[in-house]
Amino acid sequence: MHYNKTNNLLGWLCFAIASCTYILTLESSVSFWDCGEFISCAYRLQVSHQPGYPLFAMICKVFSLLSLGDNTKVAYFTNMGCALASGATVMFLFWTITLLVRKTLTGGAEPDSHKQPLIFGAGLVGALAFAFSDTFWFSAVETIVFAMAALCMAVVFWAMLKWDTNADEPRSDKWIVFIAYVIGLSIGIHLLNLLTIPALVLIYYFRRYKKVTVRGGVI
């Protein structure tokens, strides 16, 4: 079987499973903490507590329009926006795991038919275990910034592994530019994505430098 096609299809399968689960268990209204503030600020495009989360508010505003003027449904549809973002997070986590396992087993080469089930099995177990974990599931069914912040982190780390896979090819640094763009956007959602930068720098260091030292790693 063709590895890339199967890898893509299974990633979308993880998205479908996670998204259906979250939508079926979605909060029908507001959860009693920051969610009420985020929903109201998104609906009126106002400023929530520091640092404001402007991109998050605009995305949730788009989903709130699905209520078609029924104010009692605004919270439900903003919750759905976070559910879909969480489903996408699970999808990118699957692709991240398969990239890591593929590199471990084959060094980045095309895996044979015996290793592919190991790679895909690891991706499915890891991604779906995360999808059904208690804390992530709770944030996936309500309007809260952590759902979309997790998506930004998943996309950024996946993109860095894609750069690592193609680092010796022409124009591979387009992945670095893409990462910088996503991190910039993510600041309008939550500052959590800044925590990925040390990991990204280490991946760059170990991939680009032939002579790796403890001192270099620390720096």
C-alpha positions in Angstrom: 0.0 0.0 0.0 1.1 3.5 -0.7 2.5 5.0 2.5 1.7 8.7 2.0 -1.9 8.0 0.9 -2.6 5.7 3.8 -1.0 8.1 6.2 -3.2 11.0 5.0 -6.4 8.9 5.1 -5.7 7.7 8.6 -5.0 11.2 9.8 -8.3 12.4 8.4 -9.9 9.3 10.1 -8.6 10.5 13.4 -10.0 13.9 12.7 -13.4 12.4 12.0 -13.5 10.2 15.1 -12.4 13.0 17.4 -14.6 15.7 15.9 -17.7 13.4 15.9 -17.0 12.5 19.5 -16.6 16.1 20.6 -19.7 17.3 18.7 -21.8 14.5 20.1 -20.7 15.5 23.6 -20.7 19.2 23.0 -21.8 21.6 25.8 -25.2 22.9 24.7 -24.6 26.3 26.3 -22.0 28.1 28.4 -19.7 26.4 30.9 -19.4 28.3 34.1 -15.9 29.7 34.0 -14.0 31.9 31.3 -16.2 30.4 28.5 -19.0 32.9 29.1 -16.7 35.8 28.7 -15.1 34.4 25.6 -18.5 33.7 24.0 -19.9 37.1 24.7 -16.7 38.9 23.6 -16.5 36.8 20.4 -20.2 37.5 19.6 -19.8 41.2 20.0 -16.1 41.3 18.9 -15.1 43.0 22.1 -11.9 42.6 24.2 -11.6 39.8 26.7 -9.2 39.6 29.6 -5.5 40.2 28.9 -4.0 39.8 26.4 -7.3 39.9 24.5 -7.2 36.9 22.1 -8.3 38.8 19.0 -7.9 36.0 16.4 -9.7 33.5 18.7 -12.6 36.0 18.9 -12.8 36.5 15.2 -12.8 32.7 14.5 -15.5 32.1 17.1 -17.5 35.1 15.6 -17.6 33.2 12.3 -19.0 30.1 14.0 -21.5 32.2 15.9 -23.0 33.3 12.6 -24.2 29.7 12.1 -26.8 30.5 14.8 -28.7 32.5 12.1 -29.8 35.2 14.5 -30.9 32.8 17.3 -29.0 34.1 20.3 -29.8 30.9 22.3 -27.6 28.9 19.8 -24.6 31.2 19.7 -22.8 29.3 22.6 -23.4 26.0 20.9 -21.8 27.0 17.6 -18.8 28.7 19.2 -18.4 25.5 21.2 -18.5 23.6 17.9 -15.6 25.7 16.5 -13.4 24.6 19.4 -14.5 21.0 18.9 -13.4 21.0 15.3 -10.1 22.7 16.2 -9.5 19.9 18.7 -10.3 17.3 16.1 -7.7 18.9 13.8 -5.2 18.8 16.7 -5.7 15.0 17.0 -5.1 14.7 13.2 -1.8 16.6 13.3 -0.8 14.7 16.4 -1.3 11.5 14.4 0.9 12.8 11.6 3.5 13.9 14.1 3.7 10.5 15.7 4.0 8.7 12.3 6.8 11.1 11.3 8.7 10.3 14.5 8.2 6.6 14.4 9.1 6.4 10.7 12.3 8.2 11.4 13.1 5.9 14.3 12.4 2.7 12.3 13.7 3.6 8.9 15.8 6.7 9.3 13.3 8.6 7.1 13.3 6.1 4.2 10.1 4.7 2.6 8.9 2.0 5.1 8.2 -1.5 3.8 5.0 -3.4 4.2 6.1 -4.9 7.5 6.9 -1.6 9.2 3.9 0.4 8.0 1.5 -1.3 10.4 3.8 -0.5 13.3 4.0 3.2 12.2 0.3 3.6 11.6 -0.6 1.6 14.8 1.6 3.9 16.9 0.0 6.9 15.4 -3.6 5.7 15.9 -3.0 4.6 19.5 -1.1 7.8 20.4 -3.5 10.2 18.7 -6.8 8.6 19.9 -5.5 8.1 23.4 -4.9 11.8 23.5 -8.3 12.5 21.9 -10.1 10.7 24.7 -7.9 12.0 27.5 -9.9 13.7 30.3 -8.4 17.2 30.2 -8.3 17.6 26.4 -11.8 16.2 26.0 -13.1 18.8 28.5 -11.5 21.7 26.7 -12.7 20.4 23.3 -16.4 20.7 24.0 -16.5 24.3 25.2 -15.5 27.8 24.0 -12.0 28.1 25.5 -8.7 29.3 24.0 -6.8 26.1 24.9 -8.5 24.1 22.1 -7.2 26.4 19.3 -3.9 26.9 21.1 -3.3 23.2 21.1 -4.0 23.1 17.4 -1.4 25.8 16.8 1.1 23.8 18.8 0.3 20.6 16.9 0.7 22.4 13.5 4.0 24.0 14.4 5.6 20.9 15.7 4.4 18.8 12.8 5.7 21.5 10.4 9.1 21.4 12.1 9.3 17.6 11.6 8.3 18.1 7.9 11.3 20.5 7.6 13.5 18.0 9.3 12.4 15.4 6.7 13.1 17.7 3.8 15.9 19.8 5.2 18.4 18.8 2.5 16.0 19.7 -0.4 15.9 23.1 -2.1 13.4 25.6 -0.5 13.0 23.4 2.5 13.2 26.5 4.7 9.7 27.4 3.6 8.6 25.3 6.5 10.5 27.6 8.9 8.7 30.6 7.4 5.4 28.8 7.8 6.2 28.1 11.4 7.0 31.7 12.1 3.7 32.7 10.5 1.7 30.3 12.6 3.4 31.3 15.8 2.7 34.9 15.0 -1.0 34.1 14.4 -1.2 32.0 17.5 -0.3 35.0 19.7 -3.8 36.2 18.8 -5.2 33.0 20.4 -2.9 32.2 23.3 0.7 32.7 24.2 1.1 28.9 24.9 2.6 28.3 21.5 5.8 30.2 22.5 6.7 27.2 24.6 7.4 25.2 21.4 10.3 27.4 20.4 13.0 25.7 22.5 11.9 22.3 21.0 12.0 23.7 17.5 15.5 25.2 18.0 16.8 21.8 19.3 15.4 20.0 16.2 17.1 22.6 14.0 20.4 22.3 15.9 20.6 18.5 15.7 19.6 18.5 12.1 21.8 21.2 10.7 25.0 20.8 12.8 27.3 17.8 12.2 29.3 18.1 15.3 26.7 18.1 18.2 28.0 19.0 21.7 26.4 19.3 25.1 27.5 23.0 25.2 25.9 23.6 21.8 22.7 22.0 22.9 22.5 24.2 26.0 23.2 27.3 24.0 
